[in-house]
């Protein structure tokens, strides 16, 4: 049986899609999971953000603050809660956006 490169890439992507998020200890798997999450996220569609860990004594840095929960508008007017891995992605990979959410909640 002959297989094209495109078919092989699709098969590899399908095989690793669930595996990368289940075992995020391998650097390559983390990179794959990060790329998949980045492609799926539009930060403008995140609403109802709840920030936790705000300590006013730590102003203006708020180093302990994090996004506790949020909702994502997956289609017009329809929202779903972000998963823990999506929240982890926001907190670790989108620090400027998180900081803006902290300031929005504080002020």
N, C-alpha and C positions, 0 to 999 in steps of 0.2 A: 504494500500500500504506500502510495506516495502522498506526502503532506507538504503544503506550501509554508513558507515562512510566516505568513499572516495567520494561518491556522495554528501553527506551532505557538506563536505569541499569544493567541487567544487561549489556547489550552493551558499554557503556563500561567497566564493571568488568572484564569478561573481556578486553577489549582492552588495558587498562593493567596487568593483574595481573602479567604477565611483564616488561613493559617497564619498570616502575618499579624493579624490582630489578636490571635490566641497566644502567640509566643513572641512577645515584643522584646526579648532579651538579645537577640542577634541584631547587630547594627544594620545589616542589610534588610532584615525584616522590619525594623523600626523605620528605616528610610522608605520602604515600600508603603507601610501603613500611613506614614506622614503624607506621602505624595497622594495617596488615595483620598485622605481626609481633606487636603488642601483643594483638590479638584472639586470636591463636593460642597465646599463651603463658600457662601457669599455672605460676608459679615454684615451687609446691609439688611439681610433677612433675619437677623437675630433680634428677638424682642423679649420683654419681660425678664430682664436680666436681674438676678439676685446676687449681690456681692457679699461674701462672708469674710471674716477675719479683719475687719476694719478697726484699727486702733488709732484714735485721734492723737495719741501721744507720739505716734510714728509719722506724723505729717511732715513734709509733703510726700514722702517716699511710699508709704503704705506697703512695705515689703511683705507683710504677712497676708495681705488681702488677696482674694481669689474669686473666681466666678463659681458660685455655688450651684446655680441652676439657671436655665434660660430656655426659651422656646425658639424653634426655627420654623419659618414660614415656607413649607415645602411646595405649596401651590397657593394661589391668591385666596387669602382669608382662611387658610387651613394651617394649623400649627401642630407641632409635635415637640415633646420635651427632648432636649439634647441628651445623648447617652453619656455615660461617664468617660468613655474614651474621647468623645468630642469635647467635653469640658476640659479634660486633661490637655488635649491639643491646644485649645484656646489659651489656657493658663500658661503653657510652656512655650508655644510657638507664636503667639500674637500678643506680646507684652504691651505694645502701644495701644492696641484696642482695649485690652483689659484695664490699663491705667485710665483711659478715657471713661470707661464704664464706672470705675471707682470714683473719679471726680464728679461724674454726673450724679451718682448716688449721694455723695457727700454734700454737694451744693444744691 
